[in-house]
């Protein structure tokens, strides 16, 4: 499998040619941006990285990537270059314009709540994806890959549906700050060189973990795991090692897990002392993170503390 450096700026649908300029080459193009991945500020993707779904899922689990894909519409809000004109009518560049994108989503309110958390200033970088599955990202001086340097990120006010008008929606705007990076220091990863489509990329699904009352003599805890989006859909197929149970902040040893019915779990533990605070969360032991990957989907949740009676 090719590394990210080997596929960047290469169009595999073009024949082998050494042309560097002119019209002889098969030019790489980038379409309408409909997907974005927020990247932890300053994070670097080494040039020998295999940029695939496994890599993206792992970085998402670790909280380094925040995918926000499948926008319903895109609007270009970039500012124009401004010029100073002297008395002889000669123009000189005064202020370079800065790129700014607006992506609009028609999703549910749990999604709207989550993207509202992205509102920030100079806290994230961004990788952009177009409707054809190509991705565009920055390149640093070492030849490694980075997200585009962003300034103001704003989750706009949710627009309410008007009878006979547009549906309910929420937009997010991102302004990029590095014009040289935008114009020159970037690369495009063509869809034909990648092993995934934007629709394959999943954000983390929030889950609600409901813990039933616990008695001091109890040798197990009874929990229910539901999707936060509707608080009804059960999250099935979780394994014992995908839960972390703490008693007064200290991890408790869990020995067995049974699931019946779907999304309802009974976990055997040592009896907690009276008045202890018990918290149950999802947990990935290998990555040491609360987000877990189950059957291709990412989940994350932490229960409210339960006091042992």
Secondary structure, 3 states (H helix, E strand, C coil): CCCHHHHECCCCCCCCCCCCCCCCCCCCCCCCEEEEEEEECCCEECCCCCCCHHHHHHHHHCCCEEEECCCCEEEECCCCCEEEECCCCCEEEEECCCCEEEEEECCCHHHHHHHHHHCEECCEEEEEEECCCCEEEEECCCCCEECEEEEEEEECCCECCCCCCCCCEEEEEEEECCHHHHHCCEEEECHHHCCCCHHHCCCEEEEEEEECCCCCCCCEEEEEEEECCCCCCECCCCCHHHEEEEECCEECCEEEEEECCCCEEEEEECCCCCCCEEEEEECECCCCECCEEECCEEEECECCCEECC
